[in-house]
Amino acid sequence: MNNIAAKLRARRAEARTRRALNRAIDTAATATVRQELIAIAQARSGYMR
């Protein structure tokens, strides 16, 4: 039971991080910052926007 709860917490944390990163990309001040954020996102565990 503990393992299931840990997996759920990890999944929710990943979703929160993904949403925050998407929000940061959408509101980036410049194209350069946006490109840097996209590069960071792609480097993280195969995340693709």
PDB file of N, H, CA, C and O in Angstrom:
ATOM      1  N   MET A   1       0.827  -1.194   0.000  1.00  0.00           N
ATOM      2  CA  MET A   1       0.000   0.000   0.000  1.00  0.00           C
ATOM      3  C   MET A   1       0.870   1.256   0.000  1.00  0.00           C
ATOM      4  O   MET A   1       0.549   2.243  -0.662  1.00  0.00           O
ATOM      5  N   ASN A   2       1.950   1.212   0.732  1.00  0.00           N
ATOM      6  H   ASN A   2       2.211   0.410   1.270  1.00  0.00           H
ATOM      7  CA  ASN A   2       2.840   2.370   0.809  1.00  0.00           C
ATOM      8  C   ASN A   2       3.469   2.669  -0.542  1.00  0.00           C
ATOM      9  O   ASN A   2       3.649   3.833  -0.900  1.00  0.00           O
ATOM     10  N   ASN A   3       3.804   1.629  -1.294  1.00  0.00           N
ATOM     11  H   ASN A   3       3.658   0.683  -1.003  1.00  0.00           H
ATOM     12  CA  ASN A   3       4.413   1.803  -2.605  1.00  0.00           C
ATOM     13  C   ASN A   3       3.444   2.485  -3.575  1.00  0.00           C
ATOM     14  O   ASN A   3       3.858   3.319  -4.380  1.00  0.00           O
ATOM     15  N   ILE A   4       2.173   2.138  -3.501  1.00  0.00           N
ATOM     16  H   ILE A   4       1.837   1.461  -2.847  1.00  0.00           H
ATOM     17  CA  ILE A   4       1.160   2.757  -4.362  1.00  0.00           C
ATOM     18  C   ILE A   4       1.032   4.235  -4.036  1.00  0.00           C
ATOM     19  O   ILE A   4       0.953   5.070  -4.937  1.00  0.00           O
ATOM     20  N   ALA A   5       1.011   4.558  -2.755  1.00  0.00           N
ATOM     21  H   ALA A   5       1.075   3.879  -2.023  1.00  0.00           H
ATOM     22  CA  ALA A   5       0.906   5.962  -2.344  1.00  0.00           C
ATOM     23  C   ALA A   5       2.117   6.755  -2.812  1.00  0.00           C
ATOM     24  O   ALA A   5       1.982   7.902  -3.239  1.00  0.00           O
ATOM     25  N   ALA A   6       3.285   6.160  -2.735  1.00  0.00           N
ATOM     26  H   ALA A   6       3.395   5.229  -2.389  1.00  0.00           H
ATOM     27  CA  ALA A   6       4.504   6.844  -3.191  1.00  0.00           C
ATOM     28  C   ALA A   6       4.460   7.076  -4.691  1.00  0.00           C
ATOM     29  O   ALA A   6       4.875   8.130  -5.172  1.00  0.00           O
ATOM     30  N   LYS A   7       3.958   6.097  -5.431  1.00  0.00           N
ATOM     31  H   LYS A   7       3.621   5.241  -5.040  1.00  0.00           H
ATOM     32  CA  LYS A   7       3.842   6.265  -6.883  1.00  0.00           C
ATOM     33  C   LYS A   7       2.852   7.370  -7.236  1.00  0.00           C
ATOM     34  O   LYS A   7       3.097   8.154  -8.154  1.00  0.00           O
ATOM     35  N   LEU A   8       1.749   7.436  -6.522  1.00  0.00           N
ATOM     36  H   LEU A   8       1.549   6.800  -5.777  1.00  0.00           H
ATOM     37  CA  LEU A   8       0.768   8.493  -6.757  1.00  0.00           C
ATOM     38  C   LEU A   8       1.357   9.868  -6.461  1.00  0.00           C
ATOM     39  O   LEU A   8       1.161  10.813  -7.226  1.00  0.00           O
ATOM     40  N   ARG A   9       2.074   9.973  -5.356  1.00  0.00           N
ATOM     41  H   ARG A   9       2.233   9.205  -4.735  1.00  0.00           H
ATOM     42  CA  ARG A   9       2.711  11.256  -5.007  1.00  0.00           C
ATOM     43  C   ARG A   9       3.717  11.670  -6.065  1.00  0.00           C
ATOM     44  O   ARG A   9       3.772  12.837  -6.451  1.00  0.00           O
ATOM     45  N   ALA A  10       4.511  10.717  -6.534  1.00  0.00           N
ATOM     46  H   ALA A  10       4.466   9.769  -6.219  1.00  0.00           H
ATOM     47  CA  ALA A  10       5.508  11.017  -7.561  1.00  0.00           C
ATOM     48  C   ALA A  10       4.831  11.442  -8.854  1.00  0.00           C
ATOM     49  O   ALA A  10       5.289  12.370  -9.522  1.00  0.00           O
ATOM     50  N   ARG A  11       3.753  10.774  -9.208  1.00  0.00           N
ATOM     51  H   ARG A  11       3.381  10.020  -8.666  1.00  0.00           H
ATOM     52  CA  ARG A  11       3.034  11.124 -10.440  1.00  0.00           C
ATOM     53  C   ARG A  11       2.441  12.529 -10.347  1.00  0.00           C
ATOM     54  O   ARG A  11       2.503  13.300 -11.305  1.00  0.00           O
ATOM     55  N   ARG A  12       1.870  12.853  -9.198  1.00  0.00           N
ATOM     56  H   ARG A  12       1.819  12.226  -8.420  1.00  0.00           H
ATOM     57  CA  ARG A  12       1.311  14.197  -9.009  1.00  0.00           C
ATOM     58  C   ARG A  12       2.392  15.256  -9.027  1.00  0.00           C
ATOM     59  O   ARG A  12       2.195  16.334  -9.587  1.00  0.00           O
ATOM     60  N   ALA A  13       3.522  14.965  -8.428  1.00  0.00           N
ATOM     61  H   ALA A  13       3.682  14.089  -7.973  1.00  0.00           H
ATOM     62  CA  ALA A  13       4.633  15.923  -8.427  1.00  0.00           C
ATOM     63  C   ALA A  13       5.139  16.159  -9.844  1.00  0.00           C
ATOM     64  O   ALA A  13       5.448  17.292 -10.212  1.00  0.00           O
ATOM     65  N   GLU A  14       5.225  15.109 -10.630  1.00  0.00           N
ATOM     66  H   GLU A  14       4.974  14.189 -10.330  1.00  0.00           H
ATOM     67  CA  GLU A  14       5.661  15.246 -12.024  1.00  0.00           C
ATOM     68  C   GLU A  14       4.659  16.081 -12.814  1.00  0.00           C
ATOM     69  O   GLU A  14       5.050  16.918 -13.628  1.00  0.00           O
ATOM     70  N   ALA A  15       3.386  15.861 -12.581  1.00  0.00           N
ATOM     71  H   ALA A  15       3.068  15.181 -11.919  1.00  0.00           H
ATOM     72  CA  ALA A  15       2.350  16.633 -13.274  1.00  0.00           C
ATOM     73  C   ALA A  15       2.431  18.110 -12.879  1.00  0.00           C
ATOM     74  O   ALA A  15       2.283  18.988 -13.728  1.00  0.00           O
ATOM     75  N   ARG A  16       2.664  18.383 -11.594  1.00  0.00           N
ATOM     76  H   ARG A  16       2.784  17.669 -10.904  1.00  0.00           H
ATOM     77  CA  ARG A  16       2.816  19.776 -11.136  1.00  0.00           C
ATOM     78  C   ARG A  16       3.996  20.446 -11.805  1.00  0.00           C
ATOM     79  O   ARG A  16       3.910  21.595 -12.238  1.00  0.00           O
ATOM     80  N   THR A  17       5.102  19.718 -11.886  1.00  0.00           N
ATOM     81  H   THR A  17       5.172  18.784 -11.534  1.00  0.00           H
ATOM     82  CA  THR A  17       6.302  20.256 -12.524  1.00  0.00           C
ATOM     83  C   THR A  17       6.052  20.523 -14.003  1.00  0.00           C
ATOM     84  O   THR A  17       6.461  21.555 -14.534  1.00  0.00           O
ATOM     85  N   ARG A  18       5.378  19.585 -14.662  1.00  0.00           N
ATOM     86  H   ARG A  18       5.046  18.746 -14.231  1.00  0.00           H
ATOM     87  CA  ARG A  18       5.077  19.746 -16.079  1.00  0.00           C
ATOM     88  C   ARG A  18       4.181  20.963 -16.313  1.00  0.00           C
ATOM     89  O   ARG A  18       4.414  21.739 -17.240  1.00  0.00           O
ATOM     90  N   ARG A  19       3.159  21.128 -15.474  1.00  0.00           N
ATOM     91  H   ARG A  19       2.970  20.498 -14.721  1.00  0.00           H
ATOM     92  CA  ARG A  19       2.272  22.288 -15.619  1.00  0.00           C
ATOM     93  C   ARG A  19       3.016  23.589 -15.379  1.00  0.00           C
ATOM     94  O   ARG A  19       2.813  24.563 -16.104  1.00  0.00           O
ATOM     95  N   ALA A  20       3.878  23.616 -14.367  1.00  0.00           N
ATOM     96  H   ALA A  20       4.043  22.825 -13.778  1.00  0.00           H
ATOM     97  CA  ALA A  20       4.648  24.824 -14.073  1.00  0.00           C
ATOM     98  C   ALA A  20       5.593  25.163 -15.219  1.00  0.00           C
ATOM     99  O   ALA A  20       5.759  26.331 -15.571  1.00  0.00           O
ATOM    100  N   LEU A  21       6.197  24.159 -15.786  1.00  0.00           N
ATOM    101  H   LEU A  21       6.062  23.210 -15.500  1.00  0.00           H
ATOM    102  CA  LEU A  21       7.108  24.390 -16.909  1.00  0.00           C
ATOM    103  C   LEU A  21       6.347  24.886 -18.132  1.00  0.00           C
ATOM    104  O   LEU A  21       6.811  25.792 -18.825  1.00  0.00           O
ATOM    105  N   ASN A  22       5.192  24.304 -18.402  1.00  0.00           N
ATOM    106  H   ASN A  22       4.815  23.569 -17.840  1.00  0.00           H
ATOM    107  CA  ASN A  22       4.361  24.785 -19.509  1.00  0.00           C
ATOM    108  C   ASN A  22       3.953  26.230 -19.298  1.00  0.00           C
ATOM    109  O   ASN A  22       3.972  27.027 -20.236  1.00  0.00           O
ATOM    110  N   ARG A  23       3.585  26.570 -18.078  1.00  0.00           N
ATOM    111  H   ARG A  23       3.569  25.922 -17.316  1.00  0.00           H
ATOM    112  CA  ARG A  23       3.198  27.949 -17.758  1.00  0.00           C
ATOM    113  C   ARG A  23       4.374  28.891 -17.960  1.00  0.00           C
ATOM    114  O   ARG A  23       4.206  29.986 -18.497  1.00  0.00           O
ATOM    115  N   ALA A  24       5.557  28.479 -17.537  1.00  0.00           N
ATOM    116  H   ALA A  24       5.693  27.589 -17.101  1.00  0.00           H
ATOM    117  CA  ALA A  24       6.750  29.314 -17.703  1.00  0.00           C
ATOM    118  C   ALA A  24       7.079  29.514 -19.178  1.00  0.00           C
ATOM    119  O   ALA A  24       7.463  30.610 -19.587  1.00  0.00           O
ATOM    120  N   ILE A  25       6.929  28.461 -19.977  1.00  0.00           N
ATOM    121  H   ILE A  25       6.616  27.571 -19.645  1.00  0.00           H
ATOM    122  CA  ILE A  25       7.182  28.577 -21.414  1.00  0.00           C
ATOM    123  C   ILE A  25       6.174  29.526 -22.051  1.00  0.00           C
ATOM    124  O   ILE A  25       6.537  30.364 -22.876  1.00  0.00           O
ATOM    125  N   ASP A  26       4.913  29.391 -21.668  1.00  0.00           N
ATOM    126  H   ASP A  26       4.618  28.710 -20.997  1.00  0.00           H
ATOM    127  CA  ASP A  26       3.864  30.232 -22.249  1.00  0.00           C
ATOM    128  C   ASP A  26       4.025  31.702 -21.896  1.00  0.00           C
ATOM    129  O   ASP A  26       3.633  32.574 -22.670  1.00  0.00           O
ATOM    130  N   THR A  27       4.598  31.981 -20.733  1.00  0.00           N
ATOM    131  H   THR A  27       4.917  31.272 -20.104  1.00  0.00           H
ATOM    132  CA  THR A  27       4.697  33.378 -20.285  1.00  0.00           C
ATOM    133  C   THR A  27       6.129  33.908 -20.346  1.00  0.00           C
ATOM    134  O   THR A  27       6.428  34.941 -19.747  1.00  0.00           O
ATOM    135  N   ALA A  28       7.005  33.223 -21.052  1.00  0.00           N
ATOM    136  H   ALA A  28       6.762  32.383 -21.538  1.00  0.00           H
ATOM    137  CA  ALA A  28       8.406  33.651 -21.148  1.00  0.00           C
ATOM    138  C   ALA A  28       8.488  35.047 -21.777  1.00  0.00           C
ATOM    139  O   ALA A  28       7.773  35.354 -22.731  1.00  0.00           O
ATOM    140  N   ALA A  29       9.355  35.868 -21.237  1.00  0.00           N
ATOM    141  H   ALA A  29       9.936  35.619 -20.462  1.00  0.00           H
ATOM    142  CA  ALA A  29       9.463  37.260 -21.667  1.00  0.00           C
ATOM    143  C   ALA A  29      10.028  37.386 -23.083  1.00  0.00           C
ATOM    144  O   ALA A  29       9.604  38.252 -23.848  1.00  0.00           O
ATOM    145  N   THR A  30      10.970  36.533 -23.425  1.00  0.00           N
ATOM    146  H   THR A  30      11.315  35.829 -22.803  1.00  0.00           H
ATOM    147  CA  THR A  30      11.601  36.624 -24.738  1.00  0.00           C
ATOM    148  C   THR A  30      11.671  35.243 -25.374  1.00  0.00           C
ATOM    149  O   THR A  30      11.525  34.219 -24.705  1.00  0.00           O
ATOM    150  N   ALA A  31      11.898  35.242 -26.671  1.00  0.00           N
ATOM    151  H   ALA A  31      12.017  36.073 -27.214  1.00  0.00           H
ATOM    152  CA  ALA A  31      12.029  33.972 -27.392  1.00  0.00           C
ATOM    153  C   ALA A  31      13.235  33.179 -26.904  1.00  0.00           C
ATOM    154  O   ALA A  31      13.203  31.949 -26.872  1.00  0.00           O
ATOM    155  N   THR A  32      14.292  33.877 -26.528  1.00  0.00           N
ATOM    156  H   THR A  32      14.319  34.877 -26.554  1.00  0.00           H
ATOM    157  CA  THR A  32      15.496  33.194 -26.046  1.00  0.00           C
ATOM    158  C   THR A  32      15.215  32.439 -24.754  1.00  0.00           C
ATOM    159  O   THR A  32      15.626  31.289 -24.597  1.00  0.00           O
ATOM    160  N   VAL A  33      14.519  33.085 -23.838  1.00  0.00           N
ATOM    161  H   VAL A  33      14.186  34.020 -23.965  1.00  0.00           H
ATOM    162  CA  VAL A  33      14.160  32.427 -22.574  1.00  0.00           C
ATOM    163  C   VAL A  33      13.256  31.232 -22.862  1.00  0.00           C
ATOM    164  O   VAL A  33      13.415  30.167 -22.266  1.00  0.00           O
ATOM    165  N   ARG A  34      12.315  31.415 -23.772  1.00  0.00           N
ATOM    166  H   ARG A  34      12.186  32.281 -24.256  1.00  0.00           H
ATOM    167  CA  ARG A  34      11.409  30.323 -24.148  1.00  0.00           C
ATOM    168  C   ARG A  34      12.199  29.135 -24.697  1.00  0.00           C
ATOM    169  O   ARG A  34      11.925  27.990 -24.336  1.00  0.00           O
ATOM    170  N   GLN A  35      13.166  29.394 -25.558  1.00  0.00           N
ATOM    171  H   GLN A  35      13.388  30.324 -25.852  1.00  0.00           H
ATOM    172  CA  GLN A  35      13.985  28.316 -26.122  1.00  0.00           C
ATOM    173  C   GLN A  35      14.790  27.601 -25.039  1.00  0.00           C
ATOM    174  O   GLN A  35      14.933  26.379 -25.072  1.00  0.00           O
ATOM    175  N   GLU A  36      15.312  28.361 -24.082  1.00  0.00           N
ATOM    176  H   GLU A  36      15.196  29.354 -24.055  1.00  0.00           H
ATOM    177  CA  GLU A  36      16.064  27.746 -22.976  1.00  0.00           C
ATOM    178  C   GLU A  36      15.154  26.847 -22.139  1.00  0.00           C
ATOM    179  O   GLU A  36      15.547  25.744 -21.757  1.00  0.00           O
ATOM    180  N   LEU A  37      13.949  27.314 -21.858  1.00  0.00           N
ATOM    181  H   LEU A  37      13.630  28.210 -22.168  1.00  0.00           H
ATOM    182  CA  LEU A  37      13.011  26.505 -21.078  1.00  0.00           C
ATOM    183  C   LEU A  37      12.619  25.243 -21.832  1.00  0.00           C
ATOM    184  O   LEU A  37      12.493  24.176 -21.231  1.00  0.00           O
ATOM    185  N   ILE A  38      12.427  25.354 -23.131  1.00  0.00           N
ATOM    186  H   ILE A  38      12.529  26.221 -23.619  1.00  0.00           H
ATOM    187  CA  ILE A  38      12.094  24.177 -23.932  1.00  0.00           C
ATOM    188  C   ILE A  38      13.251  23.184 -23.920  1.00  0.00           C
ATOM    189  O   ILE A  38      13.036  21.975 -23.839  1.00  0.00           O
ATOM    190  N   ALA A  39      14.482  23.700 -24.003  1.00  0.00           N
ATOM    191  H   ALA A  39      14.657  24.682 -24.069  1.00  0.00           H
ATOM    192  CA  ALA A  39      15.653  22.815 -23.958  1.00  0.00           C
ATOM    193  C   ALA A  39      15.729  22.094 -22.614  1.00  0.00           C
ATOM    194  O   ALA A  39      16.041  20.904 -22.565  1.00  0.00           O
ATOM    195  N   ILE A  40      15.448  22.800 -21.538  1.00  0.00           N
ATOM    196  H   ILE A  40      15.194  23.766 -21.578  1.00  0.00           H
ATOM    197  CA  ILE A  40      15.442  22.181 -20.205  1.00  0.00           C
ATOM    198  C   ILE A  40      14.357  21.112 -20.135  1.00  0.00           C
ATOM    199  O   ILE A  40      14.588  20.017 -19.621  1.00  0.00           O
ATOM    200  N   ALA A  41      13.171  21.435 -20.654  1.00  0.00           N
ATOM    201  H   ALA A  41      12.983  22.324 -21.071  1.00  0.00           H
ATOM    202  CA  ALA A  41      12.060  20.484 -20.622  1.00  0.00           C
ATOM    203  C   ALA A  41      12.394  19.217 -21.401  1.00  0.00           C
ATOM    204  O   ALA A  41      12.077  18.111 -20.964  1.00  0.00           O
ATOM    205  N   GLN A  42      13.031  19.383 -22.551  1.00  0.00           N
ATOM    206  H   GLN A  42      13.288  20.282 -22.906  1.00  0.00           H
ATOM    207  CA  GLN A  42      13.371  18.216 -23.361  1.00  0.00           C
ATOM    208  C   GLN A  42      14.460  17.368 -22.711  1.00  0.00           C
ATOM    209  O   GLN A  42      14.508  16.157 -22.926  1.00  0.00           O
ATOM    210  N   ALA A  43      15.317  17.978 -21.934  1.00  0.00           N
ATOM    211  H   ALA A  43      15.277  18.962 -21.759  1.00  0.00           H
ATOM    212  CA  ALA A  43      16.371  17.238 -21.263  1.00  0.00           C
ATOM    213  C   ALA A  43      15.832  16.416 -20.097  1.00  0.00           C
ATOM    214  O   ALA A  43      16.455  15.443 -19.671  1.00  0.00           O
ATOM    215  N   ARG A  44      14.671  16.813 -19.587  1.00  0.00           N
ATOM    216  H   ARG A  44      14.165  17.603 -19.933  1.00  0.00           H
ATOM    217  CA  ARG A  44      14.064  16.126 -18.444  1.00  0.00           C
ATOM    218  C   ARG A  44      13.251  14.911 -18.904  1.00  0.00           C
ATOM    219  O   ARG A  44      12.195  15.069 -19.516  1.00  0.00           O
ATOM    220  N   SER A  45      13.712  13.768 -18.627  1.00  0.00           N
ATOM    221  H   SER A  45      14.570  13.639 -18.129  1.00  0.00           H
ATOM    222  CA  SER A  45      12.981  12.491 -18.782  1.00  0.00           C
ATOM    223  C   SER A  45      12.120  12.407 -20.037  1.00  0.00           C
ATOM    224  O   SER A  45      10.977  11.955 -19.970  1.00  0.00           O
ATOM    225  N   GLY A  46      12.631  12.820 -21.140  1.00  0.00           N
ATOM    226  H   GLY A  46      13.560  13.188 -21.194  1.00  0.00           H
ATOM    227  CA  GLY A  46      11.910  12.638 -22.386  1.00  0.00           C
ATOM    228  C   GLY A  46      10.668  13.486 -22.516  1.00  0.00           C
ATOM    229  O   GLY A  46       9.812  13.197 -23.352  1.00  0.00           O
ATOM    230  N   TYR A  47      10.547  14.513 -21.722  1.00  0.00           N
ATOM    231  H   TYR A  47      11.242  14.748 -21.043  1.00  0.00           H
ATOM    232  CA  TYR A  47       9.366  15.380 -21.796  1.00  0.00           C
ATOM    233  C   TYR A  47       9.359  16.141 -23.112  1.00  0.00           C
ATOM    234  O   TYR A  47      10.347  16.781 -23.470  1.00  0.00           O
ATOM    235  N   MET A  48       8.257  16.071 -23.824  1.00  0.00           N
ATOM    236  H   MET A  48       7.454  15.551 -23.534  1.00  0.00           H
ATOM    237  CA  MET A  48       8.130  16.817 -25.076  1.00  0.00           C
ATOM    238  C   MET A  48       6.893  17.691 -24.987  1.00  0.00           C
ATOM    239  O   MET A  48       5.837  17.224 -24.558  1.00  0.00           O
ATOM    240  N   ARG A  49       7.003  18.925 -25.377  1.00  0.00           N
ATOM    241  H   ARG A  49       7.861  19.304 -25.725  1.00  0.00           H
ATOM    242  CA  ARG A  49       5.878  19.864 -25.356  1.00  0.00           C
ATOM    243  C   ARG A  49       5.132  19.765 -26.664  1.00  0.00           C
ATOM    244  O   ARG A  49       4.143  20.471 -26.865  1.00  0.00           O
TER     245      ARG A  49
END
